[in-house]
Amino acid sequence: MPDVPYQMPFPGVFVVHYKTADDLDPDRQGALVQQVRTLGAASPVVIIFVLDPSVWKIDPKIPSFWLGVTGDKGIKLRGMAIVSASMAVRVAASGFGVTNTLRDVSVAVKAFTEAKDAIAWGCARVVA
């Protein structure tokens, strides 16, 4: 399967729309992670994950994959936002944030129900 597409509506703000649970598969994140690593080496970046309402839970391999990215000290990753109507997904996002904190990784993680709110938050994180 091809990598998931992403947009960058503002410099350093990556927005990824996941329409199905398969879209979250780590094997489909290559182009996104490569670009985050490239841009994030020189300037602050954030990633906004927008999940379709049909994606109501997260496979445990997904947070494990992203912990590898957040733990890379060479990336100026300032935040990750997860947009979902699912309480289970938002709770998983909170747990992901706590895990990063316990690993002494200073990446802000926040859950949202609206993409516009997440994008505004992300924009503020890149300029802060």
Backbone as XML, in Angstrom:
<?xml version="1.0"?>
<chain id="A" units="angstrom">
  <residue number="1" name="MET">
    <atom name="N" x="0.838" y="-1.190" z="0.000"/>
    <atom name="CA" x="0.000" y="0.000" z="0.000"/>
    <atom name="C" x="0.883" y="1.252" z="0.000"/>
  </residue>
  <residue number="2" name="PRO">
    <atom name="N" x="0.422" y="2.307" z="-0.627"/>
    <atom name="CA" x="1.214" y="3.544" z="-0.680"/>
    <atom name="C" x="1.219" y="4.260" z="0.668"/>
  </residue>
  <residue number="3" name="ASP">
    <atom name="N" x="2.217" y="5.135" z="0.826"/>
    <atom name="CA" x="2.281" y="5.959" z="2.031"/>
    <atom name="C" x="1.063" y="6.868" z="2.108"/>
  </residue>
  <residue number="4" name="VAL">
    <atom name="N" x="0.673" y="7.200" z="3.335"/>
    <atom name="CA" x="-0.455" y="8.119" z="3.502"/>
    <atom name="C" x="-0.020" y="9.519" z="3.090"/>
  </residue>
  <residue number="5" name="PRO">
    <atom name="N" x="-0.900" y="10.238" z="2.405"/>
    <atom name="CA" x="-0.561" y="11.620" z="2.037"/>
    <atom name="C" x="-0.695" y="12.546" z="3.236"/>
  </residue>
  <residue number="6" name="TYR">
    <atom name="N" x="-0.009" y="13.642" z="3.171"/>
    <atom name="CA" x="-0.097" y="14.654" z="4.218"/>
    <atom name="C" x="-0.097" y="16.018" z="3.566"/>
  </residue>
  <residue number="7" name="GLN">
    <atom name="N" x="-0.496" y="17.014" z="4.341"/>
    <atom name="CA" x="-0.488" y="18.399" z="3.878"/>
    <atom name="C" x="0.331" y="19.214" z="4.867"/>
  </residue>
  <residue number="8" name="MET">
    <atom name="N" x="0.811" y="20.356" z="4.428"/>
    <atom name="CA" x="1.485" y="21.291" z="5.309"/>
    <atom name="C" x="0.846" y="22.667" z="5.086"/>
  </residue>
  <residue number="9" name="PRO">
    <atom name="N" x="-0.288" y="22.937" z="5.787"/>
    <atom name="CA" x="-1.002" y="24.196" z="5.562"/>
    <atom name="C" x="-0.234" y="25.418" z="6.052"/>
  </residue>
  <residue number="10" name="PHE">
    <atom name="N" x="0.692" y="25.215" z="6.968"/>
    <atom name="CA" x="1.555" y="26.279" z="7.494"/>
    <atom name="C" x="2.949" y="25.683" z="7.652"/>
  </residue>
  <residue number="11" name="PRO">
    <atom name="N" x="3.989" y="26.494" z="7.547"/>
    <atom name="CA" x="5.349" y="25.953" z="7.673"/>
    <atom name="C" x="5.535" y="25.171" z="8.980"/>
  </residue>
  <residue number="12" name="GLY">
    <atom name="N" x="5.992" y="23.932" z="8.845"/>
    <atom name="CA" x="6.266" y="23.096" z="10.003"/>
    <atom name="C" x="5.070" y="22.384" z="10.593"/>
  </residue>
  <residue number="13" name="VAL">
    <atom name="N" x="3.875" y="22.603" z="10.034"/>
    <atom name="CA" x="2.656" y="21.964" z="10.555"/>
    <atom name="C" x="2.201" y="20.896" z="9.552"/>
  </residue>
  <residue number="14" name="PHE">
    <atom name="N" x="2.422" y="19.643" z="9.923"/>
    <atom name="CA" x="2.025" y="18.516" z="9.088"/>
    <atom name="C" x="0.630" y="18.063" z="9.505"/>
  </residue>
  <residue number="15" name="VAL">
    <atom name="N" x="-0.260" y="17.903" z="8.543"/>
    <atom name="CA" x="-1.621" y="17.427" z="8.818"/>
    <atom name="C" x="-1.838" y="16.156" z="8.005"/>
  </residue>
  <residue number="16" name="VAL">
    <atom name="N" x="-2.184" y="15.081" z="8.714"/>
    <atom name="CA" x="-2.396" y="13.786" z="8.082"/>
    <atom name="C" x="-3.823" y="13.333" z="8.369"/>
  </residue>
  <residue number="17" name="HIS">
    <atom name="N" x="-4.560" y="12.963" z="7.336"/>
    <atom name="CA" x="-5.931" y="12.464" z="7.499"/>
    <atom name="C" x="-5.921" y="10.953" z="7.333"/>
  </residue>
  <residue number="18" name="TYR">
    <atom name="N" x="-6.367" y="10.277" z="8.367"/>
    <atom name="CA" x="-6.469" y="8.817" z="8.337"/>
    <atom name="C" x="-7.933" y="8.445" z="8.150"/>
  </residue>
  <residue number="19" name="LYS">
    <atom name="N" x="-8.245" y="7.871" z="7.006"/>
    <atom name="CA" x="-9.631" y="7.512" z="6.692"/>
    <atom name="C" x="-9.998" y="6.111" z="7.191"/>
  </residue>
  <residue number="20" name="THR">
    <atom name="N" x="-8.987" y="5.246" z="7.329"/>
    <atom name="CA" x="-9.220" y="3.885" z="7.813"/>
    <atom name="C" x="-8.139" y="3.525" z="8.828"/>
  </residue>
  <residue number="21" name="ALA">
    <atom name="N" x="-8.387" y="2.480" z="9.598"/>
    <atom name="CA" x="-7.386" y="2.015" z="10.564"/>
    <atom name="C" x="-6.111" y="1.573" z="9.851"/>
  </residue>
  <residue number="22" name="ASP">
    <atom name="N" x="-6.230" y="1.046" z="8.639"/>
    <atom name="CA" x="-5.044" y="0.625" z="7.883"/>
    <atom name="C" x="-4.127" y="1.793" z="7.536"/>
  </residue>
  <residue number="23" name="ASP">
    <atom name="N" x="-4.692" y="2.987" z="7.422"/>
    <atom name="CA" x="-3.880" y="4.169" z="7.110"/>
    <atom name="C" x="-2.852" y="4.457" z="8.203"/>
  </residue>
  <residue number="24" name="LEU">
    <atom name="N" x="-3.123" y="4.034" z="9.430"/>
    <atom name="CA" x="-2.225" y="4.293" z="10.547"/>
    <atom name="C" x="-1.027" y="3.352" z="10.585"/>
  </residue>
  <residue number="25" name="ASP">
    <atom name="N" x="-1.041" y="2.311" z="9.765"/>
    <atom name="CA" x="0.023" y="1.313" z="9.789"/>
    <atom name="C" x="1.395" y="1.973" z="9.643"/>
  </residue>
  <residue number="26" name="PRO">
    <atom name="N" x="2.347" y="1.608" z="10.504"/>
    <atom name="CA" x="3.686" y="2.195" z="10.419"/>
    <atom name="C" x="4.331" y="2.081" z="9.039"/>
  </residue>
  <residue number="27" name="ASP">
    <atom name="N" x="4.028" y="1.029" z="8.307"/>
    <atom name="CA" x="4.604" y="0.864" z="6.968"/>
    <atom name="C" x="4.130" y="1.919" z="5.984"/>
  </residue>
  <residue number="28" name="ARG">
    <atom name="N" x="3.072" y="2.652" z="6.335"/>
    <atom name="CA" x="2.519" y="3.669" z="5.429"/>
    <atom name="C" x="2.940" y="5.088" z="5.827"/>
  </residue>
  <residue number="29" name="GLN">
    <atom name="N" x="3.842" y="5.213" z="6.806"/>
    <atom name="CA" x="4.220" y="6.529" z="7.326"/>
    <atom name="C" x="5.577" y="7.006" z="6.806"/>
  </residue>
  <residue number="30" name="GLY">
    <atom name="N" x="6.193" y="6.256" z="5.913"/>
    <atom name="CA" x="7.558" y="6.547" z="5.473"/>
    <atom name="C" x="7.792" y="7.962" z="4.971"/>
  </residue>
  <residue number="31" name="ALA">
    <atom name="N" x="6.984" y="8.411" z="4.023"/>
    <atom name="CA" x="7.182" y="9.751" z="3.445"/>
    <atom name="C" x="6.978" y="10.828" z="4.504"/>
  </residue>
  <residue number="32" name="LEU">
    <atom name="N" x="5.967" y="10.665" z="5.341"/>
    <atom name="CA" x="5.703" y="11.635" z="6.402"/>
    <atom name="C" x="6.875" y="11.710" z="7.372"/>
  </residue>
  <residue number="33" name="VAL">
    <atom name="N" x="7.322" y="10.574" z="7.859"/>
    <atom name="CA" x="8.412" y="10.562" z="8.841"/>
    <atom name="C" x="9.692" y="11.110" z="8.232"/>
  </residue>
  <residue number="34" name="GLN">
    <atom name="N" x="9.967" y="10.773" z="6.983"/>
    <atom name="CA" x="11.166" y="11.296" z="6.325"/>
    <atom name="C" x="11.126" y="12.825" z="6.256"/>
  </residue>
  <residue number="35" name="GLN">
    <atom name="N" x="9.984" y="13.375" z="5.881"/>
    <atom name="CA" x="9.862" y="14.830" z="5.772"/>
    <atom name="C" x="9.921" y="15.498" z="7.150"/>
  </residue>
  <residue number="36" name="VAL">
    <atom name="N" x="9.303" y="14.861" z="8.156"/>
    <atom name="CA" x="9.366" y="15.392" z="9.527"/>
    <atom name="C" x="10.822" y="15.422" z="9.997"/>
  </residue>
  <residue number="37" name="ARG">
    <atom name="N" x="11.567" y="14.357" z="9.728"/>
    <atom name="CA" x="12.984" y="14.307" z="10.122"/>
    <atom name="C" x="13.792" y="15.374" z="9.392"/>
  </residue>
  <residue number="38" name="THR">
    <atom name="N" x="13.534" y="15.541" z="8.101"/>
    <atom name="CA" x="14.290" y="16.514" z="7.305"/>
    <atom name="C" x="14.017" y="17.942" z="7.768"/>
  </residue>
  <residue number="39" name="LEU">
    <atom name="N" x="12.747" y="18.345" z="7.805"/>
    <atom name="CA" x="12.417" y="19.707" z="8.217"/>
    <atom name="C" x="12.668" y="19.926" z="9.697"/>
  </residue>
  <residue number="40" name="GLY">
    <atom name="N" x="12.381" y="18.887" z="10.509"/>
    <atom name="CA" x="12.532" y="18.997" z="11.946"/>
    <atom name="C" x="13.974" y="19.054" z="12.415"/>
  </residue>
  <residue number="41" name="ALA">
    <atom name="N" x="14.914" y="18.753" z="11.548"/>
    <atom name="CA" x="16.329" y="18.879" z="11.915"/>
    <atom name="C" x="16.737" y="20.350" z="11.981"/>
  </residue>
  <residue number="42" name="ALA">
    <atom name="N" x="16.040" y="21.193" z="11.215"/>
    <atom name="CA" x="16.418" y="22.603" z="11.127"/>
    <atom name="C" x="15.459" y="23.550" z="11.841"/>
  </residue>
  <residue number="43" name="SER">
    <atom name="N" x="14.185" y="23.168" z="11.946"/>
    <atom name="CA" x="13.209" y="24.073" z="12.556"/>
    <atom name="C" x="12.105" y="23.265" z="13.233"/>
  </residue>
  <residue number="44" name="PRO">
    <atom name="N" x="11.351" y="23.908" z="14.131"/>
    <atom name="CA" x="10.296" y="23.199" z="14.861"/>
    <atom name="C" x="9.180" y="22.695" z="13.938"/>
  </residue>
  <residue number="45" name="VAL">
    <atom name="N" x="8.679" y="21.509" z="14.269"/>
    <atom name="CA" x="7.576" y="20.910" z="13.524"/>
    <atom name="C" x="6.548" y="20.337" z="14.499"/>
  </residue>
  <residue number="46" name="VAL">
    <atom name="N" x="5.328" y="20.200" z="14.010"/>
    <atom name="CA" x="4.265" y="19.498" z="14.739"/>
    <atom name="C" x="3.549" y="18.590" z="13.744"/>
  </residue>
  <residue number="47" name="ILE">
    <atom name="N" x="2.924" y="17.550" z="14.270"/>
    <atom name="CA" x="2.134" y="16.648" z="13.435"/>
    <atom name="C" x="0.718" y="16.625" z="13.987"/>
  </residue>
  <residue number="48" name="ILE">
    <atom name="N" x="-0.243" y="16.836" z="13.101"/>
    <atom name="CA" x="-1.659" y="16.775" z="13.450"/>
    <atom name="C" x="-2.240" y="15.539" z="12.769"/>
  </residue>
  <residue number="49" name="PHE">
    <atom name="N" x="-2.716" y="14.591" z="13.557"/>
    <atom name="CA" x="-3.337" y="13.380" z="13.036"/>
    <atom name="C" x="-4.849" y="13.557" z="13.126"/>
  </residue>
  <residue number="50" name="VAL">
    <atom name="N" x="-5.524" y="13.532" z="11.985"/>
    <atom name="CA" x="-6.977" y="13.684" z="11.950"/>
    <atom name="C" x="-7.577" y="12.327" z="11.566"/>
  </residue>
  <residue number="51" name="LEU">
    <atom name="N" x="-8.292" y="11.715" z="12.505"/>
    <atom name="CA" x="-8.851" y="10.384" z="12.295"/>
    <atom name="C" x="-10.324" y="10.456" z="11.921"/>
  </residue>
  <residue number="52" name="ASP">
    <atom name="N" x="-10.679" y="9.716" z="10.891"/>
    <atom name="CA" x="-12.072" y="9.586" z="10.490"/>
    <atom name="C" x="-12.867" y="8.948" z="11.637"/>
  </residue>
  <residue number="53" name="PRO">
    <atom name="N" x="-14.136" y="9.307" z="11.796"/>
    <atom name="CA" x="-14.939" y="8.704" z="12.870"/>
    <atom name="C" x="-14.969" y="7.173" z="12.848"/>
  </residue>
  <residue number="54" name="SER">
    <atom name="N" x="-14.731" y="6.563" z="11.693"/>
    <atom name="CA" x="-14.723" y="5.101" z="11.629"/>
    <atom name="C" x="-13.498" y="4.493" z="12.326"/>
  </residue>
  <residue number="55" name="VAL">
    <atom name="N" x="-12.477" y="5.316" z="12.555"/>
    <atom name="CA" x="-11.282" y="4.855" z="13.277"/>
    <atom name="C" x="-11.506" y="5.180" z="14.746"/>
  </residue>
  <residue number="56" name="TRP">
    <atom name="N" x="-11.989" y="4.205" z="15.495"/>
    <atom name="CA" x="-12.403" y="4.460" z="16.876"/>
    <atom name="C" x="-11.488" y="3.831" z="17.919"/>
  </residue>
  <residue number="57" name="LYS">
    <atom name="N" x="-10.454" y="3.085" z="17.457"/>
    <atom name="CA" x="-9.471" y="2.531" z="18.390"/>
    <atom name="C" x="-8.115" y="2.483" z="17.702"/>
  </residue>
  <residue number="58" name="ILE">
    <atom name="N" x="-7.067" y="2.331" z="18.517"/>
    <atom name="CA" x="-5.700" y="2.358" z="18.008"/>
    <atom name="C" x="-5.008" y="1.032" z="18.325"/>
  </residue>
  <residue number="59" name="ASP">
    <atom name="N" x="-4.429" y="0.420" z="17.317"/>
    <atom name="CA" x="-3.639" y="-0.789" z="17.509"/>
    <atom name="C" x="-2.398" y="-0.424" z="18.339"/>
  </residue>
  <residue number="60" name="PRO">
    <atom name="N" x="-2.005" y="-1.249" z="19.302"/>
    <atom name="CA" x="-0.844" y="-0.936" z="20.151"/>
    <atom name="C" x="0.466" y="-0.716" z="19.394"/>
  </residue>
  <residue number="61" name="LYS">
    <atom name="N" x="0.584" y="-1.253" z="18.180"/>
    <atom name="CA" x="1.829" y="-1.044" z="17.435"/>
    <atom name="C" x="1.977" y="0.402" z="16.958"/>
  </residue>
  <residue number="62" name="ILE">
    <atom name="N" x="0.881" y="1.138" z="16.891"/>
    <atom name="CA" x="0.941" y="2.513" z="16.389"/>
    <atom name="C" x="1.692" y="3.423" z="17.369"/>
  </residue>
  <residue number="63" name="PRO">
    <atom name="N" x="1.286" y="3.485" z="18.647"/>
    <atom name="CA" x="2.052" y="4.321" z="19.588"/>
    <atom name="C" x="3.506" y="3.870" z="19.707"/>
  </residue>
  <residue number="64" name="SER">
    <atom name="N" x="3.756" y="2.567" z="19.668"/>
    <atom name="CA" x="5.133" y="2.069" z="19.754"/>
    <atom name="C" x="5.982" y="2.620" z="18.614"/>
  </residue>
  <residue number="65" name="PHE">
    <atom name="N" x="5.417" y="2.634" z="17.419"/>
    <atom name="CA" x="6.132" y="3.185" z="16.270"/>
    <atom name="C" x="6.459" y="4.662" z="16.480"/>
  </residue>
  <residue number="66" name="TRP">
    <atom name="N" x="5.449" y="5.437" z="16.897"/>
    <atom name="CA" x="5.644" y="6.876" z="17.037"/>
    <atom name="C" x="6.559" y="7.230" z="18.206"/>
  </residue>
  <residue number="67" name="LEU">
    <atom name="N" x="6.667" y="6.361" z="19.209"/>
    <atom name="CA" x="7.629" y="6.603" z="20.296"/>
    <atom name="C" x="9.054" y="6.627" z="19.753"/>
  </residue>
  <residue number="68" name="GLY">
    <atom name="N" x="9.297" y="5.857" z="18.710"/>
    <atom name="CA" x="10.605" y="5.904" z="18.067"/>
    <atom name="C" x="10.891" y="7.244" z="17.418"/>
  </residue>
  <residue number="69" name="VAL">
    <atom name="N" x="9.854" y="7.877" z="16.913"/>
    <atom name="CA" x="10.011" y="9.192" z="16.279"/>
    <atom name="C" x="10.156" y="10.277" z="17.348"/>
  </residue>
  <residue number="70" name="THR">
    <atom name="N" x="9.285" y="10.245" z="18.356"/>
    <atom name="CA" x="9.348" y="11.283" z="19.386"/>
    <atom name="C" x="10.646" y="11.204" z="20.177"/>
  </residue>
  <residue number="71" name="GLY">
    <atom name="N" x="11.237" y="10.036" z="20.262"/>
    <atom name="CA" x="12.480" y="9.876" z="21.008"/>
    <atom name="C" x="13.722" y="10.314" z="20.251"/>
  </residue>
  <residue number="72" name="ASP">
    <atom name="N" x="13.582" y="10.662" z="18.985"/>
    <atom name="CA" x="14.720" y="11.102" z="18.177"/>
    <atom name="C" x="15.059" y="12.547" z="18.525"/>
  </residue>
  <residue number="73" name="LYS">
    <atom name="N" x="16.152" y="12.733" z="19.247"/>
    <atom name="CA" x="16.555" y="14.073" z="19.705"/>
    <atom name="C" x="17.005" y="14.979" z="18.553"/>
  </residue>
  <residue number="74" name="GLY">
    <atom name="N" x="17.193" y="14.423" z="17.365"/>
    <atom name="CA" x="17.588" y="15.225" z="16.215"/>
    <atom name="C" x="16.427" y="15.947" z="15.549"/>
  </residue>
  <residue number="75" name="ILE">
    <atom name="N" x="15.208" y="15.644" z="15.992"/>
    <atom name="CA" x="14.011" y="16.278" z="15.423"/>
    <atom name="C" x="13.482" y="17.304" z="16.415"/>
  </residue>
  <residue number="76" name="LYS">
    <atom name="N" x="13.234" y="18.503" z="15.939"/>
    <atom name="CA" x="12.639" y="19.548" z="16.784"/>
    <atom name="C" x="11.117" y="19.405" z="16.753"/>
  </residue>
  <residue number="77" name="LEU">
    <atom name="N" x="10.661" y="18.251" z="17.224"/>
    <atom name="CA" x="9.233" y="17.945" z="17.230"/>
    <atom name="C" x="8.614" y="18.594" z="18.458"/>
  </residue>
  <residue number="78" name="ARG">
    <atom name="N" x="7.788" y="19.608" z="18.245"/>
    <atom name="CA" x="7.220" y="20.396" z="19.337"/>
    <atom name="C" x="5.856" y="19.902" z="19.799"/>
  </residue>
  <residue number="79" name="GLY">
    <atom name="N" x="5.221" y="19.080" z="18.963"/>
    <atom name="CA" x="3.918" y="18.598" z="19.394"/>
    <atom name="C" x="3.303" y="17.619" z="18.425"/>
  </residue>
  <residue number="80" name="MET">
    <atom name="N" x="2.378" y="16.828" z="18.978"/>
    <atom name="CA" x="1.563" y="15.911" z="18.191"/>
    <atom name="C" x="0.134" y="16.085" z="18.678"/>
  </residue>
  <residue number="81" name="ALA">
    <atom name="N" x="-0.764" y="16.318" z="17.743"/>
    <atom name="CA" x="-2.183" y="16.445" z="18.086"/>
    <atom name="C" x="-2.940" y="15.314" z="17.416"/>
  </residue>
  <residue number="82" name="ILE">
    <atom name="N" x="-3.879" y="14.758" z="18.159"/>
    <atom name="CA" x="-4.719" y="13.692" z="17.636"/>
    <atom name="C" x="-6.154" y="14.193" z="17.643"/>
  </residue>
  <residue number="83" name="VAL">
    <atom name="N" x="-6.779" y="14.219" z="16.471"/>
    <atom name="CA" x="-8.155" y="14.693" z="16.336"/>
    <atom name="C" x="-9.051" y="13.482" z="16.114"/>
  </residue>
  <residue number="84" name="SER">
    <atom name="N" x="-9.983" y="13.283" z="17.046"/>
    <atom name="CA" x="-10.861" y="12.128" z="16.946"/>
    <atom name="C" x="-12.128" y="12.353" z="17.743"/>
  </residue>
  <residue number="85" name="ALA">
    <atom name="N" x="-13.215" y="11.791" z="17.236"/>
    <atom name="CA" x="-14.476" y="11.808" z="17.977"/>
    <atom name="C" x="-14.514" y="10.692" z="19.014"/>
  </residue>
  <residue number="86" name="SER">
    <atom name="N" x="-13.589" y="9.743" z="18.906"/>
    <atom name="CA" x="-13.576" y="8.568" z="19.775"/>
    <atom name="C" x="-12.897" y="8.868" z="21.116"/>
  </residue>
  <residue number="87" name="MET">
    <atom name="N" x="-13.615" y="8.624" z="22.194"/>
    <atom name="CA" x="-13.038" y="8.787" z="23.520"/>
    <atom name="C" x="-11.864" y="7.819" z="23.709"/>
  </residue>
  <residue number="88" name="ALA">
    <atom name="N" x="-11.971" y="6.614" z="23.182"/>
    <atom name="CA" x="-10.889" y="5.630" z="23.309"/>
    <atom name="C" x="-9.603" y="6.136" z="22.657"/>
  </residue>
  <residue number="89" name="VAL">
    <atom name="N" x="-9.723" y="6.763" z="21.502"/>
    <atom name="CA" x="-8.549" y="7.307" z="20.811"/>
    <atom name="C" x="-7.969" y="8.478" z="21.604"/>
  </residue>
  <residue number="90" name="ARG">
    <atom name="N" x="-8.827" y="9.345" z="22.118"/>
    <atom name="CA" x="-8.334" y="10.496" z="22.880"/>
    <atom name="C" x="-7.655" y="10.054" z="24.172"/>
  </residue>
  <residue number="91" name="VAL">
    <atom name="N" x="-8.162" y="9.015" z="24.808"/>
    <atom name="CA" x="-7.520" y="8.484" z="26.015"/>
    <atom name="C" x="-6.164" y="7.871" z="25.647"/>
  </residue>
  <residue number="92" name="ALA">
    <atom name="N" x="-6.116" y="7.153" z="24.536"/>
    <atom name="CA" x="-4.847" y="6.582" z="24.077"/>
    <atom name="C" x="-3.830" y="7.697" z="23.807"/>
  </residue>
  <residue number="93" name="ALA">
    <atom name="N" x="-4.296" y="8.818" z="23.253"/>
    <atom name="CA" x="-3.410" y="9.956" z="23.009"/>
    <atom name="C" x="-2.860" y="10.506" z="24.325"/>
  </residue>
  <residue number="94" name="SER">
    <atom name="N" x="-3.703" y="10.593" z="25.328"/>
    <atom name="CA" x="-3.252" y="11.067" z="26.637"/>
    <atom name="C" x="-2.198" y="10.125" z="27.214"/>
  </residue>
  <residue number="95" name="GLY">
    <atom name="N" x="-2.440" y="8.831" z="27.087"/>
    <atom name="CA" x="-1.465" y="7.844" z="27.552"/>
    <atom name="C" x="-0.143" y="7.957" z="26.810"/>
  </residue>
  <residue number="96" name="PHE">
    <atom name="N" x="-0.218" y="8.244" z="25.515"/>
    <atom name="CA" x="0.990" y="8.439" z="24.709"/>
    <atom name="C" x="1.767" y="9.650" z="25.220"/>
  </residue>
  <residue number="97" name="GLY">
    <atom name="N" x="1.051" y="10.710" z="25.556"/>
    <atom name="CA" x="1.701" y="11.896" z="26.107"/>
    <atom name="C" x="2.390" y="11.604" z="27.426"/>
  </residue>
  <residue number="98" name="VAL">
    <atom name="N" x="1.726" y="10.857" z="28.298"/>
    <atom name="CA" x="2.313" y="10.493" z="29.593"/>
    <atom name="C" x="3.558" y="9.638" z="29.379"/>
  </residue>
  <residue number="99" name="THR">
    <atom name="N" x="3.488" y="8.707" z="28.455"/>
    <atom name="CA" x="4.643" y="7.852" z="28.166"/>
    <atom name="C" x="5.836" y="8.684" z="27.719"/>
  </residue>
  <residue number="100" name="ASN">
    <atom name="N" x="5.599" y="9.674" z="26.874"/>
    <atom name="CA" x="6.694" y="10.544" z="26.448"/>
    <atom name="C" x="7.268" y="11.311" z="27.629"/>
  </residue>
  <residue number="101" name="THR">
    <atom name="N" x="6.415" y="11.814" z="28.494"/>
    <atom name="CA" x="6.879" y="12.541" z="29.677"/>
    <atom name="C" x="7.742" y="11.641" z="30.554"/>
  </residue>
  <residue number="102" name="LEU">
    <atom name="N" x="7.298" y="10.411" z="30.782"/>
    <atom name="CA" x="8.058" y="9.478" z="31.609"/>
    <atom name="C" x="9.394" y="9.108" z="30.978"/>
  </residue>
  <residue number="103" name="ARG">
    <atom name="N" x="9.483" y="9.208" z="29.681"/>
    <atom name="CA" x="10.737" y="8.934" z="28.960"/>
    <atom name="C" x="11.592" y="10.190" z="28.824"/>
  </residue>
  <residue number="104" name="ASP">
    <atom name="N" x="11.174" y="11.271" z="29.476"/>
    <atom name="CA" x="11.879" y="12.553" z="29.435"/>
    <atom name="C" x="11.969" y="13.111" z="28.010"/>
  </residue>
  <residue number="105" name="VAL">
    <atom name="N" x="10.877" y="12.931" z="27.270"/>
    <atom name="CA" x="10.774" y="13.462" z="25.912"/>
    <atom name="C" x="9.833" y="14.660" z="25.972"/>
  </residue>
  <residue number="106" name="SER">
    <atom name="N" x="10.324" y="15.810" z="25.542"/>
    <atom name="CA" x="9.537" y="17.032" z="25.676"/>
    <atom name="C" x="8.727" y="17.334" z="24.413"/>
  </residue>
  <residue number="107" name="VAL">
    <atom name="N" x="7.853" y="16.414" z="24.057"/>
    <atom name="CA" x="6.937" y="16.605" z="22.937"/>
    <atom name="C" x="5.536" y="16.722" z="23.526"/>
  </residue>
  <residue number="108" name="ALA">
    <atom name="N" x="4.898" y="17.852" z="23.289"/>
    <atom name="CA" x="3.526" y="18.027" z="23.770"/>
    <atom name="C" x="2.595" y="17.141" z="22.957"/>
  </residue>
  <residue number="109" name="VAL">
    <atom name="N" x="1.683" y="16.472" z="23.643"/>
    <atom name="CA" x="0.695" y="15.626" z="22.971"/>
    <atom name="C" x="-0.673" y="16.038" z="23.486"/>
  </residue>
  <residue number="110" name="LYS">
    <atom name="N" x="-1.581" y="16.318" z="22.558"/>
    <atom name="CA" x="-2.900" y="16.776" z="22.960"/>
    <atom name="C" x="-3.964" y="16.198" z="22.035"/>
  </residue>
  <residue number="111" name="ALA">
    <atom name="N" x="-5.104" y="15.851" z="22.611"/>
    <atom name="CA" x="-6.222" y="15.324" z="21.833"/>
    <atom name="C" x="-7.256" y="16.422" z="21.606"/>
  </residue>
  <residue number="112" name="PHE">
    <atom name="N" x="-7.876" y="16.383" z="20.452"/>
    <atom name="CA" x="-8.891" y="17.364" z="20.061"/>
    <atom name="C" x="-10.066" y="16.650" z="19.417"/>
  </residue>
  <residue number="113" name="THR">
    <atom name="N" x="-11.192" y="17.334" z="19.386"/>
    <atom name="CA" x="-12.345" y="16.813" z="18.643"/>
    <atom name="C" x="-12.534" y="17.563" z="17.327"/>
  </residue>
  <residue number="114" name="GLU">
    <atom name="N" x="-11.860" y="18.696" z="17.160"/>
    <atom name="CA" x="-11.983" y="19.505" z="15.941"/>
    <atom name="C" x="-10.607" y="19.776" z="15.331"/>
  </residue>
  <residue number="115" name="ALA">
    <atom name="N" x="-10.478" y="19.538" z="14.029"/>
    <atom name="CA" x="-9.201" y="19.745" z="13.342"/>
    <atom name="C" x="-8.741" y="21.201" z="13.402"/>
  </residue>
  <residue number="116" name="LYS">
    <atom name="N" x="-9.671" y="22.131" z="13.273"/>
    <atom name="CA" x="-9.273" y="23.553" z="13.278"/>
    <atom name="C" x="-8.611" y="23.936" z="14.597"/>
  </residue>
  <residue number="117" name="ASP">
    <atom name="N" x="-9.098" y="23.388" z="15.696"/>
    <atom name="CA" x="-8.498" y="23.671" z="17.001"/>
    <atom name="C" x="-7.099" y="23.068" z="17.101"/>
  </residue>
  <residue number="118" name="ALA">
    <atom name="N" x="-6.939" y="21.872" z="16.582"/>
    <atom name="CA" x="-5.636" y="21.208" z="16.607"/>
    <atom name="C" x="-4.626" y="21.962" z="15.746"/>
  </residue>
  <residue number="119" name="ILE">
    <atom name="N" x="-5.055" y="22.429" z="14.592"/>
    <atom name="CA" x="-4.150" y="23.166" z="13.701"/>
    <atom name="C" x="-3.741" y="24.486" z="14.339"/>
  </residue>
  <residue number="120" name="ALA">
    <atom name="N" x="-4.673" y="25.183" z="14.963"/>
    <atom name="CA" x="-4.323" y="26.433" z="15.665"/>
    <atom name="C" x="-3.310" y="26.154" z="16.778"/>
  </residue>
  <residue number="121" name="TRP">
    <atom name="N" x="-3.530" y="25.093" z="17.535"/>
    <atom name="CA" x="-2.610" y="24.710" z="18.595"/>
    <atom name="C" x="-1.239" y="24.387" z="18.001"/>
  </residue>
  <residue number="122" name="GLY">
    <atom name="N" x="-1.230" y="23.656" z="16.897"/>
    <atom name="CA" x="0.030" y="23.285" z="16.252"/>
    <atom name="C" x="0.801" y="24.495" z="15.755"/>
  </residue>
  <residue number="123" name="CYS">
    <atom name="N" x="0.089" y="25.438" z="15.162"/>
    <atom name="CA" x="0.742" y="26.666" z="14.685"/>
    <atom name="C" x="1.397" y="27.416" z="15.837"/>
  </residue>
  <residue number="124" name="ALA">
    <atom name="N" x="0.708" y="27.476" z="16.960"/>
    <atom name="CA" x="1.267" y="28.155" z="18.135"/>
    <atom name="C" x="2.504" y="27.436" z="18.647"/>
  </residue>
  <residue number="125" name="ARG">
    <atom name="N" x="2.547" y="26.102" z="18.559"/>
    <atom name="CA" x="3.691" y="25.330" z="19.041"/>
    <atom name="C" x="4.927" y="25.561" z="18.183"/>
  </residue>
  <residue number="126" name="VAL">
    <atom name="N" x="4.734" y="25.755" z="16.875"/>
    <atom name="CA" x="5.911" y="25.930" z="16.003"/>
    <atom name="C" x="6.529" y="27.304" z="16.135"/>
  </residue>
  <residue number="127" name="VAL">
    <atom name="N" x="5.747" y="28.291" z="16.488"/>
    <atom name="CA" x="6.311" y="29.643" z="16.617"/>
    <atom name="C" x="6.746" y="29.961" z="18.045"/>
  </residue>
  <residue number="128" name="ALA">
    <atom name="N" x="6.370" y="29.125" z="18.999"/>
    <atom name="CA" x="6.715" y="29.395" z="20.409"/>
    <atom name="C" x="8.181" y="29.145" z="20.680"/>
  </residue>
</chain>
